[in-house]
Amino acid sequence: MASYSVLHGSVALITLQNPPVNALSAAVRAGITDAVQRTLKDPQVTSVVICGQNGRFCGGADIREFGGSMSGPPLVPMINAIEAMDKPVVAAIEGVALGGGLELALGCHYRIAHRQALVGLPEVTLGLLPAAGGSQRLPRLIGLPAALDLITTGKHILASEALKLGIVDQVTDGNALNMAVEFARRIVGKPLDPRRISTLPCPSPPDVDFLLDRVLAQVRKRARGALAPVACVGALRAAVFLPFAQGMEKERELMGALFDSGQARALQYAFFSQRLVSQLENHCCYWARYGLVPRHIAPEEILERCLYALTNEGFNILQDGMAAGPEDIDAIYVFGYGWPRHRGGPMFHAGQVGLARVLEKLEHYQHKHPDVPYLKPSPLLRRLVAAGSPAVQKWREFLNKDRVHSQL
Ligand SMILES: CC/C=C\CC(=O)SCCNC(=O)CCNC(=O)[C@H](O)C(C)(C)COP(=O)(O)OP(=O)(O)OC[C@H]1O[C@@H](n2cnc3c(N)ncnc32)[C@H](O)[C@@H]1OP(=O)(O)O
């Protein structure tokens, strides 16, 4: 939800309330929409400040809502309505203004931030793009090159850097909310048209096509096969070449294609699983509460059982002749499945770890879990170890010999 109060008899304060990061859930969007209506109707109110509860402006759209059907007022018309207000609206940014949170702030006429606050449009890291007007407003505010950098990387930057880029208007080491309220009182009566970012032209360099093509090539190389960074460049291209309303249409169309993609679902799953893992401690408390003694599982055990079973299956695939050599399997993992390039691929990595060690581990886990077939060491792995664990480049010699024998 969002609370509404009036300070000094004339400054409406809208406070986002959805701990811990004041994400823009349906209830928060409804609260903001109601509060905006109240400020419009209240003749005593001459300016508005939007802030977040507990020193955090807003962590963006509520990612947990993405899985279900959307309810409540949509974000885009809500932000457009704020920008269109004829009373100045100031965002008081403390803690974070990320994703939809920054997009909300970009719909305000001014942005005042605490120096340590973090701002950014990290949607790309969730397989999305900033589709609440962020891809159209940010380049109009700070120019195409800087917007391309922020939106295609999704990085968070400090408010002090955001000030240099022109994203925020003022930073303070003190209380950003107090400063925003004082600022809001002072600017009453100043023209608002130049502060409505959607009405501004999008400043772009003369070699704009060259720049967009170069960034597109870079993002394709950096995140092979990822859809979101490419869509982000497409949305920014629209910001340069189309009027705001048509750019918003393009932003919506591109977001539609991303939203239901397996990539977006996978990245959002990864976001929550990363946080769940860090709550492992709490799971221990849960066990203790019910008087259960959990079996201690070291992180290495989880890693080794997954990794060595994968490698083991690679040896079986090689032996069956389904892949010509270990390089085929490694290339699939590095270029198709994001295996860290600096580890060469699962088969190369097995060689680095030591084939004898991989075999020993598989035997150990097979002994503990005899019902798991993937842990039964591959005959090829055994033969390679017996032959003194040759380097990965030599494995083909063993394979060819095996395959000739098996065809006789
Ligand atoms: C039309 C579409 C428009 C816009 C699209 C978007 O806005 S997509 C969302 C963009 N925002 C983000 O990607 C920010 C994601 N959050 C973070 O990066 C961090 O959580 C943050 C805000 C920097 C805070 O970090 P911190 O380390 O302090 O906390 P933690 O990450 O552990 O998060 C605390 C709990 O909050 C939950 N959470 C965070 N952000 C969101 C969110 N946007 N929606 C829903 N929930 C969010 C997080 O899961 C943690 O929950 P818990 O149950 O405690 O594990």
PDBQT file of the ligand as one rigid body, heavy atoms in Angstrom, charges set to zero:
ROOT
HETATM    1  C1  LIG A 501       6.368  -3.313 -16.472  1.00  0.00    +0.000 C 
HETATM    2  C2  LIG A 501       7.581  -3.825 -15.738  1.00  0.00    +0.000 C 
HETATM    3  C3  LIG A 501       8.292  -2.761 -15.051  1.00  0.00    +0.000 C 
HETATM    4  C4  LIG A 501       9.370  -2.916 -14.300  1.00  0.00    +0.000 C 
HETATM    5  C5  LIG A 501      10.086  -4.167 -14.177  1.00  0.00    +0.000 C 
HETATM    6  C6  LIG A 501      10.852  -4.263 -12.872  1.00  0.00    +0.000 C 
HETATM    7  O1  LIG A 501      10.911  -3.353 -12.087  1.00  0.00    +0.000 OA
HETATM    8  S1  LIG A 501      11.595  -5.741 -12.626  1.00  0.00    +0.000 SA
HETATM    9  C7  LIG A 501      12.334  -5.531 -11.021  1.00  0.00    +0.000 C 
HETATM   10  C8  LIG A 501      13.552  -4.708 -11.103  1.00  0.00    +0.000 C 
HETATM   11  N1  LIG A 501      14.198  -4.653  -9.824  1.00  0.00    +0.000 N 
HETATM   12  C9  LIG A 501      15.215  -5.424  -9.513  1.00  0.00    +0.000 C 
HETATM   13  O2  LIG A 501      15.714  -6.204 -10.303  1.00  0.00    +0.000 OA
HETATM   14  C10 LIG A 501      15.733  -5.291  -8.106  1.00  0.00    +0.000 C 
HETATM   15  C11 LIG A 501      15.806  -6.647  -7.484  1.00  0.00    +0.000 C 
HETATM   16  N2  LIG A 501      16.242  -6.559  -6.115  1.00  0.00    +0.000 N 
HETATM   17  C12 LIG A 501      17.532  -6.395  -5.769  1.00  0.00    +0.000 C 
HETATM   18  O3  LIG A 501      18.410  -6.215  -6.590  1.00  0.00    +0.000 OA
HETATM   19  C13 LIG A 501      17.828  -6.435  -4.312  1.00  0.00    +0.000 C 
HETATM   20  O4  LIG A 501      16.829  -7.165  -3.688  1.00  0.00    +0.000 OA
HETATM   21  C14 LIG A 501      17.929  -5.038  -3.653  1.00  0.00    +0.000 C 
HETATM   22  C15 LIG A 501      16.690  -4.196  -3.923  1.00  0.00    +0.000 C 
HETATM   23  C16 LIG A 501      19.179  -4.314  -4.169  1.00  0.00    +0.000 C 
HETATM   24  C17 LIG A 501      18.032  -5.210  -2.122  1.00  0.00    +0.000 C 
HETATM   25  O5  LIG A 501      19.143  -6.063  -1.851  1.00  0.00    +0.000 OA
HETATM   26  P1  LIG A 501      19.347  -6.677  -0.381  1.00  0.00    +0.000 P 
HETATM   27  O6  LIG A 501      20.600  -7.494  -0.466  1.00  0.00    +0.000 OA
HETATM   28  O7  LIG A 501      19.252  -5.622   0.619  1.00  0.00    +0.000 OA
HETATM   29  O8  LIG A 501      18.100  -7.607  -0.124  1.00  0.00    +0.000 OA
HETATM   30  P2  LIG A 501      17.676  -8.953  -0.853  1.00  0.00    +0.000 P 
HETATM   31  O9  LIG A 501      18.157  -8.989  -2.251  1.00  0.00    +0.000 OA
HETATM   32  O10 LIG A 501      17.991 -10.110   0.011  1.00  0.00    +0.000 OA
HETATM   33  O11 LIG A 501      16.072  -8.750  -0.935  1.00  0.00    +0.000 OA
HETATM   34  C18 LIG A 501      15.317  -8.696   0.268  1.00  0.00    +0.000 C 
HETATM   35  C19 LIG A 501      13.972  -9.339  -0.014  1.00  0.00    +0.000 C 
HETATM   36  O12 LIG A 501      13.260  -8.558  -0.953  1.00  0.00    +0.000 OA
HETATM   37  C20 LIG A 501      12.878  -9.372  -2.052  1.00  0.00    +0.000 C 
HETATM   38  N3  LIG A 501      12.873  -8.526  -3.249  1.00  0.00    +0.000 N 
HETATM   39  C21 LIG A 501      13.835  -7.708  -3.651  1.00  0.00    +0.000 A 
HETATM   40  N4  LIG A 501      13.477  -7.053  -4.749  1.00  0.00    +0.000 NA
HETATM   41  C22 LIG A 501      12.231  -7.495  -5.044  1.00  0.00    +0.000 A 
HETATM   42  C23 LIG A 501      11.307  -7.182  -6.081  1.00  0.00    +0.000 A 
HETATM   43  N5  LIG A 501      11.579  -6.268  -7.025  1.00  0.00    +0.000 N 
HETATM   44  N6  LIG A 501      10.139  -7.811  -6.079  1.00  0.00    +0.000 NA
HETATM   45  C24 LIG A 501       9.828  -8.724  -5.126  1.00  0.00    +0.000 A 
HETATM   46  N7  LIG A 501      10.664  -9.049  -4.114  1.00  0.00    +0.000 NA
HETATM   47  C25 LIG A 501      11.853  -8.436  -4.089  1.00  0.00    +0.000 A 
HETATM   48  C26 LIG A 501      13.912 -10.483  -2.101  1.00  0.00    +0.000 C 
HETATM   49  O13 LIG A 501      13.441 -11.576  -2.772  1.00  0.00    +0.000 OA
HETATM   50  C27 LIG A 501      14.116 -10.744  -0.626  1.00  0.00    +0.000 C 
HETATM   51  O14 LIG A 501      12.997 -11.471  -0.203  1.00  0.00    +0.000 OA
HETATM   52  P3  LIG A 501      13.140 -12.620   0.877  1.00  0.00    +0.000 P 
HETATM   53  O15 LIG A 501      11.793 -13.226   0.979  1.00  0.00    +0.000 OA
HETATM   54  O16 LIG A 501      13.605 -11.934   2.124  1.00  0.00    +0.000 OA
HETATM   55  O17 LIG A 501      14.163 -13.568   0.321  1.00  0.00    +0.000 OA
ENDROOT
TORSDOF 0
